């Protein structure tokens, strides 16, 4: 007897972000053989939070920062896979004195340039990815980086 293994992506279940604790789900699988005889299996899932990918709100990955000019930098990243819809990215840039600027970045962007900064200053960068809907959303944990801007010595 031959065995066929089929991996089921938990994201296919379409579990709503605000229903992960209160809802139970049934996974119904119907298989057919060459003669079109079928067998149905139903698996009840009581705790969808036990499935991988559910309630995972991943931040950006492979964060890289490069100086563009003495008062600006470009930040690049990769978007992680997720079971949930990305709404956008929040980018916070904080200087040594604790003053922050916040930027709303398009959800599918993979780069952003920040300008108008003070040269010779150090900045801490925090990026958060927002998932869900306008009515119900979750933020990823922060992905952080630090950059020091320096004025090039002209000689």
DSSP file (Angstrom, degrees, kcal/mol; ACC not computed):
  #  RESIDUE AA STRUCTURE BP1 BP2  ACC     N-H-->O    O-->H-N    N-H-->O    O-->H-N    TCO  KAPPA ALPHA  PHI   PSI    X-CA   Y-CA   Z-CA
    1    1 A X              0   0    0      0, 0.0     2,-0.2     0, 0.0     0, 0.0   0.000 360.0 360.0 360.0 131.7    0.0    0.0    0.0
    2    2 A X        -     0   0    0      2,-0.0     2,-0.4     1,-0.0     0, 0.0  -0.552 360.0-146.4 -84.8 148.3    1.4    3.4   -1.0
    3    3 A X        -     0   0    0     -2,-0.2     2,-0.5     2,-0.0    -1,-0.0  -0.956   8.8-165.3-116.7 133.7    1.4    6.3    1.4
    4    4 A X        -     0   0    0     -2,-0.4     2,-0.5     2,-0.0    -2,-0.0  -0.976   5.1-158.3-118.5 127.3    1.0    9.9    0.3
    5    5 A X        -     0   0    0     -2,-0.5     2,-0.5     2,-0.0    -2,-0.0  -0.916   8.2-174.1-108.2 129.1    1.9   12.7    2.6
    6    6 A X        -     0   0    0     -2,-0.5     2,-0.4     2,-0.0    -2,-0.0  -0.980  16.3-143.3-123.8 118.5    0.3   16.1    2.1
    7    7 A X        -     0   0    0     -2,-0.5     2,-0.6     1,-0.0    -2,-0.0  -0.672  13.6-150.7 -81.3 132.0    1.5   19.1    4.1
    8    8 A X        -     0   0    0     -2,-0.4     2,-0.5     3,-0.0    -2,-0.0  -0.910  11.5-133.0-106.6 124.1   -1.3   21.4    5.0
    9    9 A X    >   -     0   0    0     -2,-0.6     3,-1.8     1,-0.2     4,-0.3  -0.635   8.4-144.9 -75.6 122.7   -0.4   25.1    5.5
   10   10 A X  G >  S+     0   0    0     -2,-0.5     3,-1.4     1,-0.3     5,-0.3   0.770  97.1  68.2 -60.7 -25.0   -2.1   26.3    8.7
   11   11 A X  G >  S+     0   0    0      1,-0.3     3,-1.5     2,-0.2    -1,-0.3   0.766  84.6  71.4 -65.8 -23.9   -2.6   29.7    7.0
   12   12 A X  G <  S+     0   0    0     -3,-1.8    -1,-0.3     1,-0.3    -2,-0.2   0.754  83.3  71.1 -62.8 -22.7   -5.1   28.0    4.7
   13   13 A X  G <  S-     0   0    0     -3,-1.4    -1,-0.3    -4,-0.3    -2,-0.2   0.722  94.0-142.9 -70.1 -19.3   -7.5   27.8    7.6
   14   14 A X    <   -     0   0    0     -3,-1.5     2,-0.4    -4,-0.3    -3,-0.1   0.894  23.3-172.5  62.1  42.0   -8.0   31.5    7.6
   15   15 A X        -     0   0    0     -5,-0.3    -1,-0.2     1,-0.1     5,-0.1  -0.553  22.7-125.4 -71.4 121.1   -8.2   31.9   11.4
   16   16 A X    >   -     0   0    0     -2,-0.4     3,-1.7     1,-0.1     4,-0.2  -0.385  14.5-123.6 -66.6 144.4   -9.2   35.4   12.2
   17   17 A X  G >  S+     0   0    0      1,-0.3     3,-0.7     2,-0.2    -1,-0.1   0.856 110.7  46.6 -58.9 -37.7   -6.9   37.2   14.6
   18   18 A X  G 3  S+     0   0    0      1,-0.2    -1,-0.3     2,-0.1     4,-0.2   0.334 108.3  57.1 -90.2   9.2   -9.6   38.0   17.1
   19   19 A X  G <> S+     0   0    0     -3,-1.7     4,-1.5     2,-0.1    -1,-0.2   0.250  71.4 102.2-118.4  11.1  -11.0   34.5   17.0
   20   20 A X  T <4 S+     0   0    0     -3,-0.7    29,-0.4    -4,-0.2    28,-0.3   0.751  90.1  34.6 -72.1 -22.5   -8.0   32.4   18.0
   21   21 A X  T  4 S+     0   0    0     27,-0.1    -1,-0.2    -3,-0.1    -2,-0.1   0.800 122.2  41.2 -98.7 -33.6   -9.0   31.9   21.7
   22   22 A X  T  4 S+     0   0    0     -4,-0.2     2,-0.3     2,-0.0    -2,-0.2   0.685 100.8  76.1 -92.1 -19.3  -12.8   31.6   21.4
   23   23 A X     <  -     0   0    0     -4,-1.5    25,-0.4     2,-0.0     2,-0.3  -0.652  55.2-158.7-101.0 149.0  -13.3   29.5   18.3
   24   24 A X        -     0   0    0     -2,-0.3     2,-0.3    23,-0.1    22,-0.2  -0.898  17.7-155.7-114.9 154.9  -12.8   25.8   17.6
   25   25 A X  E     -A   45   0A   0     20,-2.4    20,-3.7    -2,-0.3     2,-0.5  -0.913  11.3-145.6-132.1 154.3  -12.3   24.5   14.1
   26   26 A X  E     -A   44   0A   0     -2,-0.3     2,-0.6    18,-0.2    18,-0.2  -0.986   9.2-154.4-120.0 130.1  -12.8   21.3   12.1
   27   27 A X  E     -A   43   0A   0     16,-3.2    16,-2.8    -2,-0.5     2,-0.5  -0.919  13.8-164.0-103.1 117.0  -10.4   20.3    9.4
   28   28 A X  E     -A   42   0A   0     -2,-0.6     2,-0.5    14,-0.2    14,-0.2  -0.898   6.7-175.0-108.0 123.8  -12.2   18.0    6.9
   29   29 A X  E     -A   41   0A   0     12,-3.2    12,-3.0    -2,-0.5     2,-0.5  -0.974   4.8-172.7-121.6 125.3  -10.1   16.0    4.5
   30   30 A X  E     -A   40   0A   0     -2,-0.5     2,-0.3    10,-0.2    10,-0.2  -0.977   8.1-170.2-116.8 125.9  -11.6   13.9    1.7
   31   31 A X  E     -A   39   0A   0      8,-2.7     8,-2.1    -2,-0.5     2,-0.4  -0.884   3.8-159.1-117.1 149.5   -9.3   11.6   -0.2
   32   32 A X  E     -A   38   0A   0     -2,-0.3     6,-0.2     6,-0.2     2,-0.1  -0.943   4.9-147.9-126.0 145.4  -10.0    9.7   -3.4
   33   33 A X    >   -     0   0    0      4,-2.1     3,-2.1    -2,-0.4     6,-0.0  -0.406  45.1 -83.5 -98.3-175.5   -8.4    6.7   -5.0
   34   34 A X  T 3  S+     0   0    0      1,-0.3    -1,-0.0    -2,-0.1    -2,-0.0   0.764 130.9  53.5 -61.2 -27.0   -8.0    5.9   -8.7
   35   35 A X  T 3  S-     0   0    0      2,-0.1    -1,-0.3     1,-0.0     3,-0.1   0.323 118.6-112.9 -89.5   7.9  -11.5    4.3   -8.7
   36   36 A X    <   +     0   0    0     -3,-2.1     2,-0.3     1,-0.3    -2,-0.1   0.699  66.6 149.0  65.3  22.8  -12.9    7.5   -7.2
   37   37 A X        -     0   0    0      1,-0.0    -4,-2.1     2,-0.0     2,-0.3  -0.684  33.4-151.2 -79.6 142.3  -13.8    5.8   -4.0
   38   38 A X  E     -A   32   0A   0     -2,-0.3     2,-0.4    -6,-0.2    -6,-0.2  -0.776  21.5-164.8-121.2 160.6  -13.5    8.3   -1.2
   39   39 A X  E     -A   31   0A   0     -8,-2.1    -8,-2.7    -2,-0.3     2,-0.4  -0.987  13.6-153.3-140.4 131.9  -12.7    8.4    2.5
   40   40 A X  E     -A   30   0A   0     -2,-0.4     2,-0.4   -10,-0.2   -10,-0.2  -0.886   9.4-173.5-110.5 137.3  -13.5   11.4    4.7
   41   41 A X  E     -A   29   0A   0    -12,-3.0   -12,-3.2    -2,-0.4     2,-0.5  -0.994   5.6-162.6-127.2 134.4  -11.6   12.3    7.9
   42   42 A X  E     -A   28   0A   0     -2,-0.4     2,-0.5   -14,-0.2   -14,-0.2  -0.976   3.5-169.4-120.4 126.5  -12.6   15.1   10.2
   43   43 A X  E     -A   27   0A   0    -16,-2.8   -16,-3.2    -2,-0.5     2,-0.5  -0.963  13.8-144.9-115.7 121.9  -10.1   16.4   12.8
   44   44 A X  E     -A   26   0A   0     -2,-0.5     2,-0.7   -18,-0.2   -18,-0.2  -0.739   8.8-157.9 -87.7 131.0  -11.4   18.7   15.4
   45   45 A X  E     +A   25   0A   0    -20,-3.7   -20,-2.4    -2,-0.5     3,-0.3  -0.920  15.5 174.8-111.8 108.5   -8.9   21.4   16.4
   46   46 A X  S    S+     0   0    0     -2,-0.7     2,-0.6     1,-0.3    -1,-0.2   0.845  75.2  35.6 -83.6 -35.5   -9.7   22.8   19.9
   47   47 A X    >   +     0   0    0      1,-0.1     3,-1.9   -23,-0.1    -1,-0.3  -0.823  59.2 178.4-123.9  92.3   -6.7   25.1   20.3
   48   48 A X  G >  S+     0   0    0     -2,-0.6     3,-1.7   -25,-0.4     6,-0.2   0.732  77.4  74.4 -65.2 -19.5   -5.7   26.7   17.0
   49   49 A X  G 3  S+     0   0    0    -29,-0.4    -1,-0.3     1,-0.3     4,-0.1   0.674  84.5  66.9 -68.2 -14.3   -3.0   28.6   18.8
   50   50 A X  G <  S+     0   0    0     -3,-1.9    -1,-0.3     2,-0.1     2,-0.3   0.647  83.8  91.6 -77.0 -14.6   -1.0   25.3   18.9
   51   51 A X  S X  S-     0   0    0     -3,-1.7     3,-1.3    -4,-0.2     2,-0.1  -0.584  88.1-107.5 -82.8 141.6   -0.6   25.4   15.1
   52   52 A X  T 3  S+     0   0    0     -2,-0.3   -42,-0.2     1,-0.2     3,-0.1  -0.408 102.1  26.8 -68.3 143.4    2.5   27.1   13.7
   53   53 A X  T >  S+     0   0    0      1,-0.3     3,-1.1    -4,-0.1    30,-0.5   0.072  89.5 117.3  94.0 -23.3    1.9   30.4   12.1
   54   54 A X  T <  S+     0   0    0     -3,-1.3    -1,-0.3     1,-0.3     3,-0.1  -0.658  88.0   3.8 -80.9 131.2   -1.2   31.3   14.2
   55   55 A X  T 3  S+     0   0    0     -2,-0.4     2,-0.6     1,-0.2    -1,-0.3   0.757  95.4 134.9  63.2  28.9   -0.7   34.4   16.3
   56   56 A X    <   +     0   0    0     -3,-1.1     2,-0.6     2,-0.0    27,-0.4  -0.939  30.0 180.0-107.3 116.9    2.8   34.9   14.8
   57   57 A X        -     0   0    0     -2,-0.6    84,-0.6    82,-0.1     2,-0.2  -0.797  16.3-163.6-117.9  85.2    3.3   38.6   13.9
   58   58 A X        -     0   0    0     -2,-0.6    22,-0.2    23,-0.2    82,-0.2  -0.453   8.1-139.6 -79.9 139.4    6.8   38.7   12.5
   59   59 A X        -     0   0    0      1,-0.2    21,-0.2    -2,-0.2    69,-0.1  -0.281  43.2 -68.6 -81.4 176.5    8.8   41.8   12.1
   60   60 A X        -     0   0    0     19,-0.1     2,-0.3    -2,-0.1    -1,-0.2  -0.183  52.3-145.0 -62.7 160.4   10.9   42.6    9.1
   61   61 A X  E     +B   78   0B   0     17,-2.4    17,-2.6     1,-0.2    -1,-0.1  -0.799  67.5  29.3-124.9 168.1   14.1   40.5    8.5
   62   62 A X  E    S-     0   0B   0     -2,-0.3     2,-0.3    15,-0.2    -1,-0.2   0.887  75.2-166.9  49.2  49.3   17.6   41.2    7.1
   63   63 A X  E     +     0   0B   0     -3,-0.2     2,-0.4    14,-0.1    14,-0.2  -0.496   9.2 179.7 -69.1 127.1   17.5   44.8    8.2
   64   64 A X  E     -B   76   0B   0     12,-2.6    12,-2.8    -2,-0.3     2,-0.4  -0.990  11.2-165.2-132.8 140.8   20.4   46.9    6.6
   65   65 A X  E     +B   75   0B   0     -2,-0.4     2,-0.4    10,-0.2    10,-0.2  -0.989   7.9 179.5-128.2 131.5   21.2   50.6    7.0
   66   66 A X  E     -B   74   0B   0      8,-2.6     8,-3.0    -2,-0.4     2,-0.3  -0.991  31.2-115.9-132.4 142.8   23.5   52.6    4.8
   67   67 A X  E     +B   73   0B   0     -2,-0.4     6,-0.3     6,-0.2     3,-0.1  -0.593  27.9 178.9 -74.5 129.7   24.4   56.3    5.0
   68   68 A X  E     -     0   0B   0      4,-1.9     2,-0.2     1,-0.4     5,-0.2   0.859  69.4 -14.6 -95.4 -51.1   23.2   58.2    1.9
   69   69 A X  E >  S-B   72   0B   0      3,-1.1     3,-1.4    82,-0.0    -1,-0.4  -0.798  85.5 -82.9-139.3-179.2   24.5   61.7    2.8
   70   70 A X  T 3  S+     0   0    0      1,-0.3    50,-0.3    -2,-0.2     3,-0.0   0.703 130.3  35.8 -66.6 -16.1   25.7   63.3    6.0
   71   71 A X  T 3  S+     0   0    0     48,-0.1    46,-2.7    49,-0.1     2,-0.3   0.171 116.3  51.9-120.9  19.3   22.1   63.9    7.1
   72   72 A X  E <   -B   69   0B   0     -3,-1.4    -4,-1.9    43,-0.2    -3,-1.1  -0.994  51.5-167.9-152.8 157.4   20.3   60.8    5.7
   73   73 A X  E     -BC  67 114B   0     41,-2.1    41,-2.7    -2,-0.3     2,-0.5  -0.969  17.1-135.7-141.2 158.3   20.3   57.1    5.6
   74   74 A X  E     -BC  66 113B   0     -8,-3.0    -8,-2.6    -2,-0.3     2,-0.4  -0.962  17.1-160.5-115.6 132.3   18.5   54.4    3.6
   75   75 A X  E     -BC  65 112B   0     37,-3.0    37,-2.0    -2,-0.5     2,-0.3  -0.935   9.0-174.7-113.8 134.8   17.1   51.3    5.4
   76   76 A X  E     +BC  64 111B   0    -12,-2.8   -12,-2.6    -2,-0.4     2,-0.3  -0.907   9.6 158.6-126.9 156.3   16.3   48.1    3.5
   77   77 A X  E     -     0   0B   0     33,-2.0     2,-0.4    -2,-0.3   -15,-0.2  -0.951  34.2-111.1-161.0 173.9   14.7   44.9    4.7
   78   78 A X  E     -B   61   0B   0    -17,-2.6   -17,-2.4    -2,-0.3     2,-0.5  -0.922  29.4-123.0-116.7 147.4   12.8   41.7    3.6
   79   79 A X        -     0   0    0     -2,-0.4   -19,-0.1   -19,-0.2     2,-0.1  -0.762  26.0-136.0 -88.9 130.2    9.2   41.0    4.4
   80   80 A X        -     0   0    0     -2,-0.5     2,-0.2   -22,-0.2   -20,-0.0  -0.423  24.5-101.6 -79.1 160.0    8.5   37.8    6.3
   81   81 A X        +     0   0    0     -2,-0.1     2,-0.3     2,-0.0   -23,-0.2  -0.524  47.6 175.3 -75.1 149.9    5.7   35.4    5.4
   82   82 A X        -     0   0    0     -2,-0.2     4,-0.1     2,-0.1   -25,-0.1  -0.992  43.4-132.0-153.7 154.3    2.7   35.5    7.5
   83   83 A X  S    S+     0   0    0    -30,-0.5     2,-0.3   -27,-0.4   -26,-0.1   0.579  91.0  71.5 -77.9 -10.8   -0.8   34.1    7.8
   84   84 A X  S    S-     0   0    0    -28,-0.3     2,-0.3   -68,-0.0    -2,-0.1  -0.716  90.4-101.3-113.9 158.0   -2.1   37.6    8.3
   85   85 A X        -     0   0    0     -2,-0.3    47,-2.4     1,-0.1     2,-0.4  -0.581  34.3-130.7 -76.3 130.4   -2.6   40.7    6.1
   86   86 A X  E     -D  131   0C   0     -2,-0.3    45,-0.3    45,-0.2    21,-0.1  -0.695  22.2-176.0 -80.7 129.8    0.1   43.3    6.5
   87   87 A X  E     -     0   0C   0     43,-3.6    20,-0.4    -2,-0.4     2,-0.3   0.753  56.1 -60.6 -95.8 -29.8   -1.4   46.8    7.0
   88   88 A X  E     -D  130   0C   0     42,-1.2    42,-2.9    19,-0.2     2,-0.4  -0.977  46.7 -93.2 168.1-177.4    1.8   48.8    7.1
   89   89 A X  E     -DE 129 105C   0     16,-2.1    16,-3.3    -2,-0.3     2,-0.6  -0.990  21.5-149.8-129.7 134.3    5.1   49.4    8.8
   90   90 A X  E     -DE 128 104C   0     38,-2.8    38,-2.4    -2,-0.4     2,-0.5  -0.924  13.5-167.1-104.6 125.0    5.9   51.9   11.5
   91   91 A X  E     -DE 127 103C   0     12,-2.9    12,-2.9    -2,-0.6     2,-0.5  -0.955   2.6-170.9-113.9 122.9    9.4   53.3   11.4
   92   92 A X  E     -DE 126 102C   0     34,-3.1    34,-2.7    -2,-0.5     2,-0.5  -0.958   4.0-167.8-116.0 132.0   10.7   55.2   14.5
   93   93 A X  E     -DE 125 101C   0      8,-2.7     8,-2.2    -2,-0.5     2,-0.4  -0.979   8.9-173.9-121.0 119.8   14.0   57.1   14.4
   94   94 A X  E     -DE 124 100C   0     30,-2.6    30,-2.9    -2,-0.5     6,-0.2  -0.948  10.4-147.7-120.3 131.2   15.2   58.3   17.8
   95   95 A X  E >   -D  123   0C   0      4,-2.4     3,-1.8    -2,-0.4    28,-0.2  -0.280  38.4 -90.6 -88.4 179.9   18.3   60.5   18.4
   96   96 A X  T 3  S+     0   0    0     26,-0.6    27,-0.1     1,-0.3    -1,-0.1   0.781 125.3  57.3 -62.2 -28.7   20.7   60.5   21.3
   97   97 A X  T 3  S-     0   0    0      2,-0.1    -1,-0.3     1,-0.0     3,-0.1   0.506 120.1-107.6 -81.6  -4.1   18.6   63.1   23.2
   98   98 A X  S <  S+     0   0    0     -3,-1.8     2,-0.4     1,-0.3    -2,-0.1   0.533  70.8 143.3  91.0   6.7   15.5   60.9   23.0
   99   99 A X        -     0   0    0      1,-0.0    -4,-2.4     2,-0.0     2,-0.3  -0.681  33.2-159.2 -82.4 130.8   13.6   62.9   20.3
  100  100 A X  E     -E   94   0C   0     -2,-0.4     2,-0.4    -6,-0.2    -6,-0.2  -0.830  17.3-162.8-115.6 148.9   11.7   60.6   17.9
  101  101 A X  E     -E   93   0C   0     -8,-2.2    -8,-2.7    -2,-0.3     2,-0.4  -0.981  15.7-152.1-121.5 140.7   10.3   60.9   14.5
  102  102 A X  E     -E   92   0C   0     -2,-0.4     2,-0.4   -10,-0.2   -10,-0.2  -0.934   9.3-170.0-118.7 137.6    7.7   58.5   13.2
  103  103 A X  E     -E   91   0C   0    -12,-2.9   -12,-2.9    -2,-0.4     2,-0.6  -0.983  17.5-141.8-127.4 135.5    7.1   57.4    9.6
  104  104 A X  E     -E   90   0C   0     -2,-0.4     2,-0.4   -14,-0.2   -14,-0.2  -0.875  26.1-161.8 -94.8 121.3    4.3   55.3    8.2
  105  105 A X  E     -E   89   0C   0    -16,-3.3   -16,-2.1    -2,-0.6     7,-0.1  -0.835  26.8 -97.2-110.1 140.7    5.7   53.1    5.5
  106  106 A X    >   -     0   0    0     -2,-0.4     3,-1.7   -18,-0.2   -18,-0.2  -0.234  36.0-119.0 -54.8 140.4    3.7   51.3    2.8
  107  107 A X  T 3  S+     0   0    0    -20,-0.4   -19,-0.2     1,-0.3    -1,-0.1   0.761 109.9  40.4 -58.0 -32.0    3.0   47.7    3.7
  108  108 A X  T 3  S+     0   0    0    -21,-0.1    -1,-0.3   -22,-0.0   -29,-0.1   0.352  87.3 122.8-101.4   6.3    4.8   46.1    0.8
  109  109 A X    <   -     0   0    0     -3,-1.7     3,-0.1     1,-0.1    -4,-0.0  -0.290  39.6-171.9 -66.2 152.0    7.8   48.4    0.8
  110  110 A X        +     0   0    0      1,-0.2   -33,-2.0   -32,-0.0     2,-0.3   0.238  69.3  32.0-126.1   8.2   11.3   47.0    1.2
  111  111 A X  E     -C   76   0B   0    -35,-0.2     2,-0.3     2,-0.0   -35,-0.2  -0.986  54.8-177.4-158.4 159.7   13.2   50.2    1.6
  112  112 A X  E     -C   75   0B   0    -37,-2.0   -37,-3.0    -2,-0.3     2,-0.5  -0.949  16.5-143.4-158.9 139.1   12.9   53.7    3.0
  113  113 A X  E     -C   74   0B   0     -2,-0.3     2,-0.5   -39,-0.2   -39,-0.2  -0.923  11.2-162.0-109.6 130.4   15.1   56.8    3.1
  114  114 A X  E     +C   73   0B   0    -41,-2.7   -41,-2.1    -2,-0.5     2,-0.2  -0.948  19.4 169.4-111.7 125.6   15.1   59.1    6.1
  115  115 A X        +     0   0    0     -2,-0.5   -43,-0.2   -43,-0.2    -2,-0.0  -0.656  43.5  62.1-125.7-178.5   16.6   62.6    5.6
  116  116 A X  S    S+     0   0    0     -2,-0.2   -44,-0.2     1,-0.2     2,-0.2   0.793  71.6 144.4  71.3  29.1   16.9   65.9    7.4
  117  117 A X        -     0   0    0    -46,-2.7     2,-0.5    -3,-0.2    -1,-0.2  -0.479  58.1 -94.5 -94.3 167.7   18.8   64.4   10.3
  118  118 A X    >   -     0   0    0     -2,-0.2     3,-0.9     4,-0.1    31,-0.2  -0.710  41.7-124.0 -81.5 127.6   21.6   66.0   12.3
  119  119 A X  T 3  S+     0   0    0     -2,-0.5    31,-0.1     1,-0.2   -48,-0.1  -0.336  93.1  26.9 -66.4 154.3   25.1   65.1   11.0
  120  120 A X  T 3  S+     0   0    0    -50,-0.3     2,-0.3     1,-0.2    -1,-0.2   0.715  97.6 121.2  63.9  24.6   27.5   63.5   13.4
  121  121 A X    <   -     0   0    0     -3,-0.9    28,-3.1   -26,-0.0     2,-0.4  -0.797  60.0-128.1-113.3 159.1   24.6   62.1   15.5
  122  122 A X  E     - F   0 148C   0     -2,-0.3   -26,-0.6    26,-0.3     2,-0.4  -0.888  24.9-165.2-105.8 137.1   23.7   58.5   16.4
  123  123 A X  E     -DF  95 147C   0     24,-3.3    24,-2.6    -2,-0.4     2,-0.5  -0.953  13.9-146.2-125.6 141.7   20.2   57.3   15.8
  124  124 A X  E     -DF  94 146C   0    -30,-2.9   -30,-2.6    -2,-0.4     2,-0.5  -0.915  18.5-153.4-103.8 132.0   18.3   54.2   17.0
  125  125 A X  E     -DF  93 145C   0     20,-3.6    20,-1.8    -2,-0.5     2,-0.4  -0.906  11.4-174.5-110.6 130.4   15.9   52.7   14.5
  126  126 A X  E     -DF  92 144C   0    -34,-2.7   -34,-3.1    -2,-0.5     2,-0.4  -0.993   3.6-170.0-123.6 129.0   12.8   50.8   15.5
  127  127 A X  E     -DF  91 143C   0     16,-2.1    16,-2.0    -2,-0.4     2,-0.4  -0.976   3.5-176.8-121.8 134.2   10.6   49.0   13.0
  128  128 A X  E     -D   90   0C   0    -38,-2.4   -38,-2.8    -2,-0.4     2,-0.5  -0.979  16.2-144.8-125.9 138.9    7.2   47.5   13.7
  129  129 A X  E     -D   89   0C   0     -2,-0.4    11,-2.4    12,-0.3     2,-0.5  -0.910  14.1-145.6-104.5 131.7    4.9   45.6   11.3
  130  130 A X  E     -DG  88 139C   0    -42,-2.9   -43,-3.6    -2,-0.5   -42,-1.2  -0.848  19.2-175.1-101.2 126.5    1.2   46.1   11.7
  131  131 A X  E     +DG  86 138C   0      7,-3.0     7,-2.2    -2,-0.5     2,-0.4  -0.882  39.7  31.7-119.7 150.5   -1.1   43.1   10.9
  132  132 A X  E    S- G   0 137C   0    -47,-2.4     2,-0.3    -2,-0.3     5,-0.2  -0.910  89.6 -42.7 121.7-136.2   -4.8   42.6   10.8
  133  133 A X        -     0   0    0      3,-3.1   -46,-0.1    -2,-0.4    -2,-0.1  -0.773  54.2 -99.1-127.8 173.0   -7.6   45.0    9.8
  134  134 A X  S    S+     0   0    0     -2,-0.3     3,-0.2     1,-0.2    -1,-0.0   0.818 125.1  45.4 -63.6 -28.7   -8.3   48.6   10.6
  135  135 A X  S    S+     0   0    0      1,-0.3     2,-0.4     0, 0.0    -1,-0.2   0.811 126.6  21.0 -84.5 -32.3  -10.7   47.5   13.4
  136  136 A X  S    S+     0   0    0      2,-0.0    -3,-3.1     0, 0.0     2,-0.3  -0.956  77.2 152.5-142.5 118.0   -8.5   44.8   14.9
  137  137 A X  E     -G  132   0C   0     -2,-0.4     2,-0.3    -5,-0.2    -5,-0.2  -0.949  26.5-151.9-144.9 163.1   -4.7   44.7   14.6
  138  138 A X  E     -G  131   0C   0     -7,-2.2    -7,-3.0    -2,-0.3     2,-0.4  -0.952  16.0-136.9-131.7 151.2   -1.5   43.5   16.2
  139  139 A X  E     -G  130   0C   0     -2,-0.3    -9,-0.2    -9,-0.2   -82,-0.1  -0.860  19.1-123.0-108.4 145.2    2.0   44.9   16.0
  140  140 A X        -     0   0    0    -11,-2.4   -82,-0.2    -2,-0.4     3,-0.1  -0.297  41.2 -87.2 -71.3 166.0    5.1   42.8   15.6
  141  141 A X        -     0   0    0    -84,-0.6   -12,-0.3     1,-0.1    -1,-0.1  -0.398  60.5 -86.5 -65.8 156.8    7.9   43.1   18.1
  142  142 A X        -     0   0    0    -14,-0.1     2,-0.5   -83,-0.1   -14,-0.2  -0.397  30.8-151.4 -69.1 141.8   10.4   45.8   17.3
  143  143 A X  E     -F  127   0C   0    -16,-2.0   -16,-2.1    -2,-0.1     2,-0.3  -0.982  27.6-161.0-108.8 125.0   13.3   45.1   14.9
  144  144 A X  E     +F  126   0C   0     -2,-0.5     2,-0.3   -18,-0.2   -18,-0.2  -0.755  22.1 166.8-117.5 153.7   16.1   47.5   15.9
  145  145 A X  E     -F  125   0C   0    -20,-1.8   -20,-3.6    -2,-0.3     2,-0.4  -0.967  20.1-143.0-152.5 160.5   19.3   49.0   14.5
  146  146 A X  E     -F  124   0C   0     -2,-0.3     2,-0.4   -22,-0.2   -22,-0.2  -0.987  15.6-176.3-128.7 140.2   21.6   51.8   15.3
  147  147 A X  E     -F  123   0C   0    -24,-2.6   -24,-3.3    -2,-0.4     2,-0.5  -1.000  14.3-153.2-137.8 139.0   23.5   54.1   12.9
  148  148 A X  E     -F  122   0C   0     -2,-0.4     2,-0.4   -26,-0.3   -26,-0.3  -0.951  14.1-150.2-108.8 121.4   26.0   56.9   13.5
  149  149 A X        -     0   0    0    -28,-3.1     2,-0.4    -2,-0.5   -79,-0.1  -0.753  17.5-172.8 -88.6 135.1   26.1   59.6   10.9
  150  150 A X        -     0   0    0     -2,-0.4     2,-0.5   -30,-0.2   -31,-0.0  -0.979  26.6-120.4-130.5 144.2   29.5   61.2   10.4
  151  151 A X        -     0   0    0     -2,-0.4     2,-0.1     1,-0.1   -82,-0.0  -0.697  38.6-116.4 -79.8 125.4   30.5   64.2    8.3
  152  152 A X        -     0   0    0     -2,-0.5     2,-0.5     1,-0.1    -1,-0.1  -0.365  25.2-119.2 -63.9 139.9   33.1   63.1    5.8
  153  153 A X        -     0   0    0     -2,-0.1     2,-0.5     2,-0.0    -1,-0.1  -0.689  25.2-148.0 -80.3 123.9   36.5   64.7    6.2
  154  154 A X              0   0    0     -2,-0.5    -1,-0.0     1,-0.1     0, 0.0  -0.804 360.0 360.0 -96.5 130.9   37.4   66.7    3.1
  155  155 A X              0   0    0     -2,-0.5    -1,-0.1     0, 0.0    -2,-0.0   0.429 360.0 360.0-135.3 360.0   41.0   66.8    2.3
